[in-house]
Amino acid sequence: DRKSAVDCNKLASLKVKGQEKKATEDAIELLKMGCELGGVRSCVTLGDMYSDSNQMKADFAYAFECYKTACDKKDAYGCLNLAYAYRLGNGVEQDKKIAKKLFYKSCKIGSSQACSVVAQMPRIEDEDD
């Protein structure tokens, strides 16, 4: 249920602000629940937490799955982070062609950051060679 997923994300956000280990563990459980209930914000936040080694031990493969779930549900930020995962090879085998498609998708569904990357694509591709 959508409302429950949103509530899980809000409650998790409050817990993370507490910065205590137990609060963070509780937040992760709430975010997982929210993501499983279809809350893309919960999936993206969970992905952000698992890709940020300052918050916890990084797990790029799990972060990738979280972003993929959000992107599959047409979340621009989820697609943007999925594109970066493919571009950098974080949690998945590096594939710049898939990354490019995901940057375009993210731009199309509303990420101005992805649109900026798309605008620089020819220059970025030259730098990669």
N, C-alpha and C positions, 0 to 999 in steps of 0.2 A: 504494500500500500504506500502510495507516494507521500502522504503526510507523515507516516511513520519514518520513512527514509529521511525526510527533511528534519524531523525532530531528532533523529540519531545524529545527524551532522551538526546541528546546533549544540546539542549537549556535548558532543565530542570536542567541539571548538572551545567550549568553556573549560573542559577538563584539561586540554592541551595548554591553555593559558596558565594553568596551575603549575606547570613545569615539574611537578613531582613525578617520580618514576611510576608510582601507582596510578596517578591521574593519567599519565601517558598510556599506560597499559589499558586502563579503562576506556580511554578515547579510541584506541586502536580497535578494541572489541566493538564499540559503538559504530565506528566507521565501517568495519567489516559487515556488521548487521545492516547498516544503511545502504551499503553498496549492493549487498545481496537482495535488498528490497527494491532495488532499481534506482537508488539515489546517485546520480552521476557525480554530484558535488562530493559525496562521501568517497566515491571511488578515486576521484582526482586528489582529494586531500590525503587519502591513504597512500596513493602513489607518491605524492610529494614527500610525505613523511619517510617512506622507505627509500627514496632516492637522495635524501638529505642526511649525510652521515653526522651532521651536527646535532640532529634531534635523536638519532638512534643508529644502530648498526645498519648500514645501507644494504639493501637487498634489491638490486636492480632488476632481477628477473621477476620478483613479485611486483615491483613498481610498474614494470612493463605490462603485466597482466591487468593491473588496476587501470592504467591509461588506456589499454586496448578495450576494456569493458566500457569505459566512458566514451571513447571514440566511436565504438560500434553503436552507441546510442546518440551519436551526432553532437557530442560536446566538443566545442572548438578547442578548449584548453586541453582536454584529454587527447585530442588529435595532434595538437601542437607538441605536447610532451612525448607522444608516441613517435612523431616525426624525428624529434631530437634523439630518442632512444635508438632508432634505426640509423640515423646519421652518425652517431658516436659509437654504436655497438654496445650500448648499455642494457644488459639483460636480454639481448637478442643479437644474432649475427648481424654485423654491419651490412646495410644494404641502402645505398644512397638513392637508388631509383625508387624504392618504396618510400623512403624519407621524402623525396621530392613530391610524390603523389599525395602524401599525408600533409605536407605543408600547404599544397594547393587546396586540399579538402578543408583543412582548418581555416584557411583564409576565406574560402567560399561560405563557410558556416559562421563566420563572424570574428575570427581572431585577427586583430590589426597587427599583432606581432608576427603572425604567420605571413600576412600580406607583405610586411616589410622584408621578410626572408625571401619570399617569392620574387619581389622586385629586384633583389640582389642576386638571384640565382645564377645568371651567366657569370658574374664576377666570382661568386663562391665556387662554382664548378671549376673555373680556371685555377683557383688557388689550390684545389684538391689534387690537381694533376701533378 
